[in-house]
Amino acid sequence: MARSELFVDGTNVSWAWPRTRSLLLRKDHGGAQRLLVVTAAQSALRTSYQQLTFVFDGPPPATGPSSSAGVRVLYPDPGQSADERIVELVAQAVHGGVSAVVATSDRGLRDLVRKEGGTSMGGQALLQKMDPRGSLAGPREAPLGDVDAAEKPGPSSQDTESWLERFSGHRRPKN
């Protein structure tokens, strides 16, 4: 069997999954990251890929997940985005003869990954692979599939406020 690695755009997928999205909205980034990593590591994904690599935006939270055998948890270097880190990792993997698959609903990232010789799947497709019966979804989740355009809902004002506060340390003035 050829070596294969799954790279997960961790923040992107976390916002798409109702169970982790609710933690992100409560600003529990470490809890959301841990839930995604642990759930994926305990799923059939571990038998499909020799390595699962999760790349999350921003600095590592104090309560975030840690790497373990067959599971890497990474963050971008200062001044680098998670997308840039993922593209860099995919290029290294492909150059080393490893089959690289990226799970993200970000079309731009998916295009960059393909240019580097990797393949991609949507965030909802990843969630389906984590739990084919659909019990991970949540009551309001749309049917799972690999549909580029409709996988991730647009950000709410709460999402925007959370991102601004997390990554810039500032809050927008309320009107």
Backbone torsions as a table, in degrees:
resi	resn	phi	psi	omega
1	MET	NA	133.7	178.8
2	ALA	-68.2	145.6	176.7
3	ARG	-65.8	138.8	179.4
4	SER	-141.6	146.5	179.4
5	GLU	-134.5	136.1	175.6
6	LEU	-102.5	122.9	175.6
7	PHE	-104.5	126.1	-177.9
8	VAL	-110.6	123.8	172.3
9	ASP	-73.6	85.4	-166.8
10	GLY	-56.7	-44.5	-178.5
11	THR	-69.5	-40.9	179.6
12	ASN	-60.3	-48.2	-178.9
13	VAL	-69.0	-36.8	178.9
14	SER	-61.4	-38.7	177.5
15	TRP	-70.2	-24.3	-178.1
16	ALA	-84.6	-18.5	-176.2
17	TRP	-99.3	120.9	-176.9
18	PRO	-54.3	-35.5	-177.8
19	ARG	-67.5	-37.4	179.8
20	THR	-88.9	-30.5	179.0
21	ARG	-59.0	-40.5	180.0
22	SER	-63.9	-34.8	176.3
23	LEU	-68.9	-40.2	178.2
24	LEU	-63.0	-39.9	178.7
25	LEU	-64.5	-27.0	176.2
26	ARG	-89.4	8.0	178.9
27	LYS	65.7	24.7	175.3
28	ASP	-96.6	71.4	-177.2
29	HIS	-65.2	-39.4	178.1
30	GLY	-62.2	-43.1	179.2
31	GLY	-64.1	-41.9	178.5
32	ALA	-64.0	-43.5	179.9
33	GLN	-64.4	-44.5	178.7
34	ARG	-60.7	-45.0	-178.5
35	LEU	-60.7	-45.6	179.6
36	LEU	-63.1	-47.6	-177.2
37	VAL	-64.5	-47.8	-178.3
38	VAL	-64.1	-43.7	-179.7
39	THR	-62.7	-45.0	179.3
40	ALA	-65.0	-41.7	-177.9
41	ALA	-66.0	-25.1	179.5
42	GLN	-94.8	4.6	-176.4
43	SER	-99.5	-179.0	177.7
44	ALA	-64.8	-13.7	177.9
45	LEU	-57.7	-32.8	-178.3
46	ARG	-65.4	-26.0	177.8
47	THR	-91.0	-16.0	-179.8
48	SER	-87.4	-25.6	-176.5
49	TYR	-131.9	141.3	177.1
50	GLN	-71.0	-27.7	-176.9
51	GLN	-139.9	134.4	171.0
52	LEU	-110.0	125.0	179.1
53	THR	-122.6	122.5	178.9
54	PHE	-106.5	128.1	176.5
55	VAL	-118.8	119.7	-178.7
56	PHE	-109.2	150.2	175.9
57	ASP	-71.0	155.8	172.3
58	GLY	75.4	-175.0	177.9
59	PRO	-76.3	156.2	179.1
60	PRO	-65.8	130.5	176.0
61	PRO	-73.0	151.4	-179.0
62	ALA	-58.1	-31.5	-177.0
63	THR	-103.0	18.4	-177.0
64	GLY	-74.4	174.1	-179.0
65	PRO	-75.2	164.1	176.2
66	SER	-122.5	163.2	179.0
67	SER	-74.0	155.2	176.5
68	SER	-148.5	-179.1	-178.5
69	ALA	-56.9	119.1	178.3
70	GLY	81.2	-0.4	-179.1
71	VAL	-134.0	118.7	176.2
72	ARG	-109.7	139.7	175.3
73	VAL	-120.4	118.8	-175.7
74	LEU	-128.0	160.1	176.5
75	TYR	-133.2	152.9	179.4
76	PRO	-68.0	154.6	172.9
77	ASP	-68.6	157.1	177.2
78	PRO	-54.0	134.7	-179.5
79	GLY	84.1	-0.7	-179.2
80	GLN	-116.2	145.8	176.5
81	SER	-90.3	161.9	175.9
82	ALA	-61.6	-37.9	178.6
83	ASP	-60.4	-44.1	178.9
84	GLU	-62.2	-40.6	179.3
85	ARG	-64.1	-42.2	180.0
86	ILE	-62.9	-46.2	179.9
87	VAL	-60.5	-42.0	178.3
88	GLU	-60.9	-45.6	-179.4
89	LEU	-66.1	-39.6	178.2
90	VAL	-63.7	-44.7	179.3
91	ALA	-59.2	-43.5	178.6
92	GLN	-63.4	-43.9	-178.9
93	ALA	-62.9	-50.5	-178.1
94	VAL	-60.8	-43.0	178.5
95	HIS	-61.3	-31.6	178.9
96	GLY	-87.1	6.9	177.9
97	GLY	82.5	16.8	179.8
98	VAL	-97.8	135.1	175.1
99	SER	-73.9	119.6	-175.9
100	ALA	-110.3	125.9	176.8
101	VAL	-121.6	132.5	179.3
102	VAL	-113.7	131.2	176.0
103	ALA	-102.5	113.8	178.6
104	THR	-162.6	155.5	173.4
105	SER	-102.2	6.5	-179.6
106	ASP	-84.5	107.2	-177.0
107	ARG	-59.4	-40.9	179.7
108	GLY	-60.6	-44.1	178.0
109	LEU	-64.7	-41.8	179.3
110	ARG	-59.6	-40.9	178.3
111	ASP	-63.5	-44.6	179.5
112	LEU	-62.5	-39.7	179.5
113	VAL	-63.1	-43.1	179.3
114	ARG	-63.2	-37.5	178.4
115	LYS	-63.4	-28.9	179.4
116	GLU	-86.0	-2.9	178.7
117	GLY	97.5	5.3	176.9
118	GLY	-91.5	176.3	174.9
119	THR	-121.3	171.5	-178.3
120	SER	-143.3	162.8	172.2
121	MET	-139.6	154.1	178.5
122	GLY	-73.6	160.9	178.8
123	GLY	-59.4	-40.7	178.8
124	GLN	-66.5	-34.6	176.7
125	ALA	-64.3	-38.5	176.4
126	LEU	-62.7	-46.2	179.3
127	LEU	-60.4	-37.8	177.2
128	GLN	-64.0	-39.9	178.9
129	LYS	-69.1	-31.3	177.7
130	MET	-68.5	-32.3	-177.4
131	ASP	-151.3	85.2	-176.1
132	PRO	-58.5	-24.3	-179.9
133	ARG	-78.1	-13.5	176.8
134	GLY	85.2	10.1	-178.4
135	SER	-73.0	-12.9	177.8
136	LEU	-80.5	-17.4	-170.3
137	ALA	-61.7	-73.3	-172.1
138	GLY	122.1	158.8	-170.4
139	PRO	-62.3	-30.0	-175.4
140	ARG	-104.9	8.2	-176.6
141	GLU	-73.6	139.4	176.6
142	ALA	-71.1	162.7	176.0
143	PRO	-55.6	142.6	-176.3
144	LEU	-82.0	145.3	178.6
145	GLY	178.1	178.0	-177.7
146	ASP	-102.5	69.9	-177.6
147	VAL	-109.5	113.0	-175.7
148	ASP	-57.5	-51.7	-166.9
149	ALA	-73.1	-31.0	-170.3
150	ALA	-116.2	22.9	-175.2
151	GLU	-77.3	-41.5	-173.0
152	LYS	-119.5	128.3	178.5
153	PRO	-66.2	156.1	176.5
154	GLY	-64.2	156.4	-178.2
155	PRO	-69.7	142.7	174.8
156	SER	-87.1	173.7	177.4
157	SER	-64.0	-32.0	176.2
158	GLN	-64.7	-41.7	178.4
159	ASP	-58.9	-48.1	-177.9
160	THR	-61.1	-46.2	179.2
161	GLU	-60.8	-42.9	179.9
162	SER	-62.0	-44.4	179.3
163	TRP	-64.9	-44.5	180.0
164	LEU	-60.5	-44.2	-178.9
165	GLU	-68.0	-42.7	-177.3
166	ARG	-65.7	-45.5	-171.4
167	PHE	-98.3	-14.6	178.4
168	SER	-119.8	-13.8	-178.8
169	GLY	76.1	8.4	-177.7
170	HIS	-119.7	151.6	172.8
171	ARG	-110.9	143.9	174.1
172	ARG	-74.5	142.9	177.2
173	PRO	-65.3	140.3	178.3
174	LYS	-78.3	141.9	179.1
175	ASN	-80.8	NA	NA
